[in-house]
Amino acid sequence: MMENPFQIFGISDAVVKTAASVHQEIAPAISRIEEIRRNNQLRVLNAFRDARISEAHFGSSTGYGYDDIGREKIERMYAQVFGAESAYVRIQISSGTQAIAACLFGILRPGDTMISLTGTPYDTLATAIGISKQDRKPAEGSLREFGILYKEVALREDDSPDLVAIERAVDKETRLVFIQKSKGYADRRCLLGSEIRSIIETVRGTGSSAVILVDNCYGEFVEEEEPCHYGADLCAGSLIKNPGGGLCPTGGYIVGKKEWVEAAAYRLTAPGLGHHVGPSLGFNRTIAQGLFMAPHIVAESLKGSIFAAELFRKAGFRTFPGPFDQRGDIIQSIRFRLPEQVLSFCRIVQTCSPVDSFVTPEPWDMPGYDVPVIMAAGTFVQGSSIEFSADGPIKPPYNVYMQGGLVSEQIYLAAMMAVDQMEEYSG
């Protein structure tokens, strides 16, 4: 066995030695991740057993997709795993934003008010709502164009929810409240499940019957419970993030109260059709296996993030969350001092990828964002955030957002290689 298996990648013995000490130091944090993985994995396995999944459920439906028993079984499992009454899981949903927008458009009507309780939503959803700062006028077809009123409650300085302000803002006229668990490109931490529970309790304490919608993207299986376990009415996300287990080529899910899941389904298909249509096109096996693998894959991602957080901290960079901080999503933020360091890190991530390792990523004007964004993603599925990737806007503070990882070794390699080469831009 090679003393330094990373030698073939040109990593110095000094960095390998530092990495070994990091692995020892983060052992308690890794142990906690393993405990969460075990509990989530058993919950998922139990849902498969209860649904009595068999080979017959992996068949394909085409056309309208009526009476797709495999799809129905998958949706039953999703509802059980996520603590919901009902689920809508479809290959036809191409992004988390589409799933969330379907919930908003399916429930809200002209004159209704929605309130974001976690500050301004991430850029592409803000555009769908009609509040994007870069737009001189609302995007065509946005909620604002349909006469939906929007308000928001900012988070507190410590990034925790402002429960007092939420209590003042929500009233009986509020139709929907929105909670974003992860942070997007905001320089804040993600919310924890306990904080989502507190928000829900506060909203219900006002006497409001507002629909509570949670954007769960990047957060699935990071903790031992999901938003619907805390009382959320709706929860949505993408299958090319955590719950797809790195296998799904596209797709999304919506879980929650039956009437609101169906309202979103009406938006995605047509009123009266709802969940009845939508062929599985042969993807039932992939979606089911992705769900089964998801707790394990999420744990791999988190192991790599914890390692990178401590390795970069030792190298003098701000990492957020820290290696021993409680985590609610798979995103790891690293703050660099110079834009060149952002470019260098993302390019190293690309070289450590199984796909397109030879490609050099460049910043580009990504739709929905107001500055150039660099994205490194040598993934088997385009845009898959549960596969190892890194991206960030080229503007101060120079944060890179690293997420995903099907195998932790890939993340270890990229972090070690980046730290080894960072002296070039020591500034």
N, C-alpha and C positions, 0 to 999 in steps of 0.2 A: 504494500500500500504506500502511495506517495505521501511524504511528510507534509507537503503543501499541494493539495489537489487543485488549488487555484493558480498554481504556477503557470499552467498553460494559457491563462488569461493575462499574464504579466503582472499580477498583483504582488507587491513586495512582501517579504517576510515580516516586516514591521507591522504592516496593516493586518496580515493574517494573525499575528500574535495579539494585536489589539482586539480583533474580532473574537478570538477565543475567550478573552477575558470578558467581553461584552456578553457572550452566550452564558457564561457562568453567572454574571450579575443579574441578567434578566430572567433567570430560571423561575423565580416565584411568579412573575407575570405570565410566563408561558404556561405554567402549571394551571393558572386560573383560566386561561384560554382553553386548555384541554378539558377542564371541568365543564365549561359552558358548551363546548363542542359535544361532549358526551351526552349532556342532558338534552340538547337540541336534536341530536341524532336519534336518540331513543324516542323523542316525541314524533319525529318524522316517520320513523320505522313503524310506530304504533298506528299512525294514520294509514299507512300502506296496508297493514294487517286488517284494520277495521274496514277498509274499502274493498278488501278481498281482490286485490289486483292480480290479474293473470295475463298470459301472453295474448289472449283474445282482445284485451283492451288496448293493444298497441297497433291495431289496424288503422286504416286510413279512411277518411270520408272526403268527398268532393262536393262540388256544386254548392247547394245551400247548407249542407252539413247537418241536416235534421237527424235527430236521434243517434248522435255519436256517443255511444256508451262509454268509450274510453275517455273522451273529453269530459263527460259528466263525472266519471270517477276521479279524474284529476282535480276538477273543481271542488268536489267533495273533500278531497284530501287537503287542498289549499285552505278551505274554510276551517277545517279542523285544526290544522297546524297553526293558523294565524288567529285562532280564537274567534272566528266570525260565524255569522248565520249562513252566509252565501259567498260564492266566489265566481268571478268571471276571468278565465285564464285563456288567452287567445294568442295564436301566432300572428294574427293580423294587426296587433298593436305593436308599433315599431319603436316606441320609446316611452320612458317614464313620463315625460311631459305630455305625450298624447293620452296616456291613461289618466293623469291628473286633470288635464283639460276636459276630458270626457266627463269626469265627475262634476267639475264646475259647471259646464254647459248643460249637463243633464239635470242639475238640481236648480240652478239659479234662473230667475225670470226677470224681465224688465222691471226696474224699480226695487229689486231686492238688494240687500247689502251683504257683502262678504267682508270679513275682517281677518287680516293676517296677524296672528298673535306672536310671530317670531321675526318681525321686521319685514323688510322688502324681500320678496321671493327671488330666487336665482334668475338670471337674465332671460332665458328663453321662456320661462313661465310668466315673468313680468310682461313680456311682449304679448303673450296670449291674453293676459288680463287687460292690457292696454295702459300700463304704467311705466313702460320702458323709458328711461331717461334719454336714450339716444334718438328716440322717435319724436319728430315735431308734432305728429298727430298719431292717434292710436292706430295700430296695425289693423288692416282690413279684416273684419270678422272677429275682432277682440271682444271680450266681455264688455268693455267700456262702450263700444259702438252699439251694443245691444241694450244700453241703459242700465247696466249693473253698477251699483255704487261700491266703491272700494275704500277701505280704511285699513290702517295698520297700527299695531302696538310694537314699539321697539323693545328689544331685549335690554336688560340692565347692563351696567358697565362690566359686570363679571360674566356676561353672556348667559345669565340665568333668566328665565321668564319673569316678567314684571306682573306678578299676580294681582297687585293692587290696581295697576292700570288696566289690566284685563277685566277685572271686576267692574270698573267704571265704564269701559268701552262697550261691553256686551250687554244687550238688553233684549227685550222680547221681540223687537223688530228685526234683530239680526237673523239672517237666513242661514248663513254658513260661516264657520270659522276655520281657518287654515293654519296648520302647524307643519313647519318644515324641520324635520329631524336633523338632516345633514346641513352642511354649511355652504355648498356650492363654492364660489370664489370669494365668499365673505371671509374676513379675517377674524373668525370666531370659532369657538368649539362647537361640536354638535350637541344636540340635546340628549340627555339620558332618559331612559324609560321612566324613571322616578319623576322626572320633571314633566314629562308628557302626562303622566298620571295627575300631577298637581294642577296642570292647566285644565285638564278635563274636569276635575273636581271643582275648580273655580268657576268654569263656565256653567256647569250644572247648578252650582250654588246660587247663581244669579236668577235661577228660574227660567232661563232661556232654553228653548227647544231647538236651538240652532244645530244644524248638521255639523258634526266635528269631523273634518277631513285631515288626514295625516299623509304627508309625502314621506314615504318610507324608503326611498331610494338610498342605497348604500348601507342601510341599517339592519337589514334582515339577518337574523341568526347571530348577530354580534352580542346580543344579550339573550336572556333566557325567556323573555316574553316579548310579544309584539303589541303594537298600539291598540288593536281591538281587545286584547286581554285587559287593557286599562279602561275600556269603555268608549273608544273611538267608534264613530258610526261608519267611517269609511277609511280605507288605507289602500294606497296604490304604489306600484313600482314597476320595474323593468325586468324582463327575464335575461337580459344580457348584463345584468348586475347580479347581486348575490343569489337570488333564488333559482337562477338558471344553472348554477353549478358549473359554469364555463362550457356547457354543452349546447345550450339553446342558440340558434343562429339569429333569432329576433324574438319578439313577443313581449307581452306585459300582463299584469294581473291587477284586479280590483277585488278587494274583500271587504266585508262589512255587513251591515243590516240589509236584509233581502230587498226591501223596497228601494234603497238607495243604490245598491249594486245594479238592480234592474233599470233604474233611471239612467245610470251611466251607460248601460248596454243599449238602451234606446238611442242614446246619442251616437254610439259607435255603429249601430246598424240602422234601425228605423223604429219609430213608435209602433208597438204591436208585435214586432219581431224580436227585439231584445236578444236574450241569450239563446234563443232557439236556432239561430243561424250562425254560420261561421265554421267552415270545414276545417278539420285538423290537418288535412293534406299530408298525412303520414308522420306528423311530428309528435304524436302522443308518447311514443317511447322516449324520445329525446327530452320532452318536458318533464315526464315522470322521473327519468333517471337523473336529470339535472336537479330536481327537487331533492331526491334522495342523497345526492352528493353534496348539496349546498352547505350543510353545517361543517363538513370536513374541509371544503374548499375555502370557506370564510375563515376558518381557523388557520389555514396555511397563510392566507393573506395577512391576518393579524400578527402571526409570528414574525413575518418579514417586516411589518411596519414597526413593531416593537424593537426589533434589532436595529433597523435604520434610525429610529428615533434616538437610541442610545449612542450608536456609532457617530452620528453627526453631532450630537450634543458634545461628545468627547472632542470632536474636531473643532468646536467653538461656534457652532451654528445653533440658532433657535429652532427647536423642533416642537411641534404641537399637534396632537397631545404628546406629553412626555412618556417615557417608557413604562412608568408605573401608574399613569393616569387611567381612570376608568374610561372605557371606550363605548361609544354608541354607534359608530359607523366604521367603515374600513379605510377612511381617508387619513393619510398622514401628511401634514404640512411641514415643509422645510423652508426656512427663510434664508436666502442668500444675500450677499452684500452688493453684488453687481449683476447686471443683466447677462453678462458673459457666462457667469456661473449657472444661471438658469438654463441657458442654451447648452452648456457643456453637460450638465446633469441629464437633461432630457435626451441628448444624443447618446450618452452612455447607456441609459435605459434602453434605447433603441438597439444598440449594439449587443445588448444582453438578451435580446428577444429571440424566440425560436422562428419567427416569421419576419421577413424584411429586416434582418439584422444589418444588412449592408446599406440601408437607406439612411439619409441624413435629414432629420426633420428641420423645418424652417418655420418661423412665425408666419401666420397668415390671418387675414381678416375674416374670422369665423362668424357666420351669421348669428345674430343675437348678442354680440359682444362689441364693446366700444373701443377696444384696443386690439392689436395683434395678439394672437394666442399661439403658443407652441405646444404641440401635442406629440408625445412619443408613445407609440402603441403598436408593437410588433405582435399582433394578436391573431388567433385563428378566426375570430369573428370580429368584423369591423366595428370599432367603437365599443367593444366589450369592456366594461369597467371592472368586472371581476377577474379578468386577465390583467397581468401586470402592465401598468401604464403610468405615465406622468405627464402633467400638463400645467400650464400656468399663463396668465396674462403678462405681457412684457411691460410692466409698470411697477413703480414702488408701492408698497414694499414688495420685494422680489420673492414672492412665495411660489413654491412649486407644490402642487398637490399630487401626491403619489397614492395610488390605490390599486387594489387587486393583487393577484398572484396565485396561479393554480398550484405552484410548488414554491415553498419558502426559499429554496436554494437559489432560485433565480433572483429574488429580491436581495438575498445576502450578497450575491455576486455583484449586482449593480451598485449597491451601497458601498461595498469595499472598493470597487474600481473607481467610483466617483471620489471617495475620500482620498484615495491614493493619488489621484490626478489633480485634486483641488488646489494644490500649491501653485499651479500655473496661474491662477487668478487670485492670489492672496491679497492683491490690492494694497 
